[in-house]
Amino acid sequence: MPKTIIAKIKENPEHLRMRNQKNGNKKKRVKFKRIAFKVTESQMMALESICKKQNTTAVRYIKSLLKKQTDGFKPVPVEKNYVTQNQLSLFEYFDEE
């Protein structure tokens, strides 16, 4: 008969903590930065009318605009080229003299 959770806790009090931990599969936390800026009254009224028309909030609307503008400027990850000592080189160039 399998042991109950209560029996396992009596044997090992750390059982629930160990059971709830994920083994390195945690998502990387997204870091946020705060930005503050001022807009004129006419710009604010226009922003509010756009948001009301699109049924969204001002923050979400501004974030979507920023995302569209900044997607092309993200740094491209550089692929690492691993060459080992025993790797076969198929395309060696020989000097023909």
N, C-alpha and C positions, 0 to 999 in steps of 0.2 A: 504494500500500500504506500503511495507517495506521501512524502512529508508535507504537512501544511505550512503555510507561511509563518504561523505563530511558532511552530516547532523549529523552523529554520532561524527565526529571529532569536529564539532562546539559545541556540547553538552559536550563532554569529550575529551580534547586534548590528553589524555593518551591512547586513544582507540587503536591506531595502535601498541603501545608498548605492551599493555596488550594482544592484539590479537596475536602478534608474539611470545610471551613467551610461552614456553612449561611448563606444570605444573609438574615439578620434573622428567621429562622423559629424562633428559640430560644424555648422555653417559659419563662415567668417562674418563677424559683425560689420555692418555698414556704418561708416563714420559720417556724421552729418555736420555741416558747418552752418552757422547762422549768418544771414545776409539781411541788411536793412537798407532801404532806399526810400526816397521821397518821390511822390508823383503829384502833379497839379490836380486841381479839382476837376477840370475837364477830362483829364486822363483817367481819374478815378471813376467818374461817372460813365465814361466809355467802357472801362474795364468791367464795371458792375453790369452794364447792359449786355455786354458780350457774354459774361458768365451766366446771366439770367437766361439769355437766348440759348446757350449751349447746355444749360442745366448742370453747371459745375461751380466750383468755388474759385476764387481769385488765385489762391495758392496753387491749386492743381493746374489751372490754365497757364500760369507763369512757368510752372515746372515743365509742362509739356512743350512750351516754346523753347525753354532752355535746353531740353533734351534734344529737340530737333536741330538746334544750332550747334550743340557741342558734341554730337555723336561722331562727327568726322575728325575730331581732334584728340581722341583718346590715344594714348600711347600703344603702339603695336608691340606685343610681346615678341622678343627676339628668340628664335629657335636656336637651341644649343646644338652644335655639331660635334658629336663625340666620335673621335677617331682613335681607335686603339692601336697598339703596336703591331698586332698580328692581323690587322684588317687587310683584306685583299683589295688592291687598287686595280680596278679594271680599265680605267681610262688614263693610263700614264702616257705622258707625251715624251717621245724620244727625239733627241736632236739628231737629224740625219746629216752627217758631215762626210 
